[in-house]
């Protein structure tokens, strides 16, 4: 690893817009990146789950990373790129490829999925990756996708590794969450990854969030983070409840289908299309999200 990063604020994991004929709509992607940065986002995430990365081929992934890198270079914004997997050797090779992208501030790396290693195995996995990676790692902990729940002690051990900058924490809110946030390793930041829980996590000391819902109300999520940081608890609590309703609506169907439906309804992407096995969100789900979005004005 060649540098450290300071993680804070709201980061938007960009969707992958598609044209009516199924190709990636690169111009719309670039416009989205600029829009969320204009609204105050601290950075963007390329090739995350919200990007439907599992359905993108290698050429599309490279081109998407190119677009996001260009925008972040122009804007001086932080860029995280999704990388890695559940095979440690392959994840090392994937991370090595980021050396050719000087704009990459860090890599968002999923806790190994499906294999379900022991906590010691997960620690060993990230120890190898952090030692080999040309950029700092942000651990992506999302047990409902990986099938692996890690306790605060394990996450604290990973967070203390040289080269690990933070965690996208999408494990809900329980005693382990409180224990982790109550005793963080130096230089290790928690970014909320469950959109509905971003406000309580910020109240407990999270540094920000990586939030798909922030496509839809970027400035308000930025305001939420700023308000908690300023200690304006009453205002933060009220805004947090309103944004939680929007987030719940945005996740009423599999992510990013509702988010894409709203973005299309706003004219910000050319279609609401997703790739199989996802199906587009129903009209009622999109309308519900649009209703909660309008209530923020």
Helices and strands as residue ranges (DSSP letters): E 9-13, H 26-38, E 43-46, G 49-51, G 53-55, H 58-75, E 78-83, H 88-96, G 97-100, E 106-110, H 119-132, E 136-141, H 143-146, H 152-159, E 164-169, H 175-181, E 189-192, G 195-197, H 198-204, E 208-210, G 212-215, H 218-229, H 233-250, H 257-265, H 283-294
